[in-house]
Amino acid sequence: MPFLLTGNTLILGNHEIVHLLKMGRGELATKYTVLFYNVGLDYSDFFTHEFELGRWLRASPFAVRINDELFIHGGIPPECVENKLDIEKINTCARTVLNDKDFRVEDVDHLTRLAFTCTEYRGYFDQGGDYYRSLEGKMDDILAFYGVRHIVVGHSMVDEVTTLKGGRVVAVDVPFGADLAQALLIENDTLYRVYADGRKEKISSDKVNSDRQR
């Protein structure tokens, strides 16, 4: 999933960062390349400070808290708590870099690098190893630091909208397609998985997820 939408708020992810910092073009259909060429523009032009799209994205957050839920593209590693990197600091670090026309990777400090890690983090998705197992003992501290019940993430694909880490993390990056489309609904403090046909089912526990990643 390239980004999370929470109400009217777009949350930046790693794909947007690639374009905003001109770190690569990503995948772009040939027809769009031709279209931009015909109007005398390059695809990357739309992400610059001179275009409304670029300015809007650069003002968008990495992390948002809505009620008791924290929404972020990749996740919050324990190092954010260890470095007292709260939501305001995460977003400030991000915007400082994204709005610096003279940005250089070598000038980025440790906290800013940590903030950008939140767009690519996959630590909640069990892949074996001591690091992943050690997170079980740190999740409550992470939730407590940010004052939330859940951390809602995209970035790592799962078969269905589901919970991880004992219900502390909600993963919402599901496969695309009309028959596969799902979304997370939080209603009266209860988590639901909703479908394009209007069905709604309560999310009750962690489930086994695929190891596909994006």
C-alpha positions in Angstrom: 0.0 0.0 0.0 1.6 3.3 -1.0 -0.1 5.3 1.8 -2.7 5.3 4.5 -5.7 7.5 4.4 -7.2 8.4 7.8 -10.3 10.5 7.4 -9.0 13.4 5.3 -5.3 12.9 6.2 -2.8 11.3 3.9 0.1 9.7 5.7 3.3 9.6 3.7 5.1 6.3 3.0 8.3 5.1 1.6 7.1 5.4 -2.0 6.2 9.1 -1.7 9.6 9.7 -0.1 11.4 8.2 -3.1 9.8 10.7 -5.4 9.9 13.7 -3.1 13.6 13.3 -2.6 14.3 12.2 -6.2 15.8 8.9 -5.0 14.4 7.0 -7.9 11.4 7.0 -10.3 9.8 3.7 -9.3 7.5 2.0 -11.7 5.7 4.2 -14.2 3.6 3.1 -17.2 5.0 4.1 -20.6 1.8 6.0 -21.4 2.4 8.4 -18.6 6.0 9.0 -19.5 4.8 9.9 -23.1 2.0 12.1 -21.7 4.4 14.2 -19.5 6.8 14.5 -22.4 4.1 15.8 -24.7 3.3 18.7 -22.3 7.0 19.5 -21.8 7.2 18.0 -18.2 8.9 15.2 -16.5 7.0 13.0 -14.0 9.3 14.1 -11.2 8.4 17.7 -11.8 5.0 17.2 -10.1 6.7 16.3 -6.8 8.8 19.5 -6.6 8.2 22.6 -4.5 6.9 24.4 -7.5 3.8 22.2 -8.0 0.8 22.0 -5.7 1.0 18.2 -5.5 4.6 18.5 -4.3 3.8 21.2 -1.7 0.8 19.2 -0.4 2.8 16.0 0.0 5.7 17.8 1.7 3.2 19.2 4.3 1.7 15.8 4.9 2.6 13.9 8.1 4.5 10.6 8.7 2.4 9.8 11.8 -1.1 10.8 13.0 -2.9 10.1 16.3 -6.7 9.9 16.0 -8.4 9.3 19.4 -6.5 6.3 20.8 -5.0 5.1 17.5 -1.7 5.8 15.9 -1.5 5.6 12.1 1.9 5.3 10.4 3.0 3.7 7.2 5.7 1.2 8.3 5.6 1.2 12.1 7.3 2.5 15.3 10.6 0.8 16.2 11.5 0.7 19.9 14.4 3.0 19.2 11.8 5.9 18.8 10.8 5.5 22.4 14.3 5.2 23.6 15.1 8.5 21.9 11.9 10.2 23.0 10.8 10.7 19.4 7.2 11.6 19.8 4.7 12.2 16.9 5.4 15.9 16.7 9.1 15.3 16.5 8.7 12.6 13.9 6.7 14.9 11.7 9.0 17.9 12.3 12.0 15.8 11.3 10.2 14.7 8.1 9.1 18.1 7.0 12.4 19.7 7.7 14.1 17.3 5.2 11.2 17.3 2.7 11.1 21.1 2.5 14.9 21.6 2.3 15.8 22.3 -1.3 19.4 21.8 -0.5 18.8 18.4 1.2 21.9 16.1 1.3 21.8 12.6 2.8 25.1 13.1 4.6 23.7 16.0 6.6 20.8 14.1 8.1 21.1 13.5 11.9 20.3 10.4 13.9 16.8 11.4 15.0 15.8 12.3 11.4 17.1 9.0 10.1 15.0 7.3 12.8 11.9 9.2 11.8 12.3 8.1 8.2 12.8 4.5 9.3 9.1 4.7 10.4 8.1 4.7 6.7 9.9 1.4 6.0 9.8 -0.5 9.3 8.7 -4.2 9.2 9.6 -5.2 12.7 6.0 -6.2 13.7 5.8 -8.9 11.1 7.3 -12.1 12.5 10.2 -13.3 10.5 12.1 -15.2 13.2 15.2 -14.0 15.0 15.8 -12.5 18.4 14.9 -9.0 17.3 11.3 -9.9 16.4 10.8 -12.0 19.5 12.1 -9.2 21.7 9.4 -6.8 20.4 6.8 -8.7 22.4 8.3 -7.3 25.6 8.5 -3.8 24.2 5.1 -3.2 22.6 3.3 -2.1 25.8 6.0 0.5 26.3 5.6 1.8 22.8 1.9 2.1 23.1 2.2 3.8 26.5 4.7 6.3 25.2 2.4 7.4 22.4 -0.7 7.1 24.6 -2.6 4.8 22.1 -4.3 1.4 22.1 -3.2 0.3 18.6 -0.6 1.2 16.0 -2.2 0.9 12.5 0.3 0.2 9.7 0.5 -0.5 6.0 3.7 -1.3 4.0 3.8 -5.1 4.8 1.2 -7.0 3.0 -1.2 -9.3 4.8 -4.0 -11.6 3.5 -6.7 -9.6 5.4 -7.0 -6.7 7.7 -5.8 -8.2 11.0 -4.1 -7.7 14.3 -0.6 -8.6 15.3 1.5 -8.6 18.5 -1.3 -9.6 20.8 -3.8 -7.1 19.3 -1.5 -4.1 19.7 -0.8 -3.7 16.0 -3.4 -3.5 13.2 -2.1 -4.4 9.7 -4.2 -3.1 6.8 -2.1 -3.6 3.6 -4.2 -6.2 1.8 -4.0 -7.3 -1.9 -5.6 -5.0 -4.5 -8.7 -6.1 -6.5 -12.4 -5.6 -6.3 -13.0 -9.0 -4.8 -10.1 -8.5 -2.3 -10.7 -4.9 -1.2 -10.9 -4.5 2.6 -10.6 -1.6 5.0 -10.4 -1.0 8.7 -13.4 0.4 10.6 -13.0 1.5 14.2 -16.5 1.9 15.7 -17.1 2.3 19.5 -13.6 1.2 20.2 -14.1 -2.0 18.3 -12.1 -3.1 15.3 -13.9 -4.3 12.2 -12.8 -5.6 8.8 -15.1 -4.2 6.1 -15.5 -5.3 2.5 -16.5 -3.5 -0.7 -19.9 -5.3 -0.7 -20.7 -3.7 2.7 -20.1 -6.7 4.9 -18.5 -6.0 8.3 -16.9 -8.5 10.7 -15.3 -8.0 14.0 -11.5 -8.5 14.2 -11.1 -10.7 17.3 -7.5 -12.0 17.4 -4.1 -12.3 15.7 -4.1 -14.5 12.6 -1.4 -16.1 10.5 -0.4 -13.7 7.7 1.3 -14.2 4.4 5.0 -13.2 4.2 4.5 -11.0 1.1 5.9 -7.5 1.5 5.9 -4.2 -0.4 
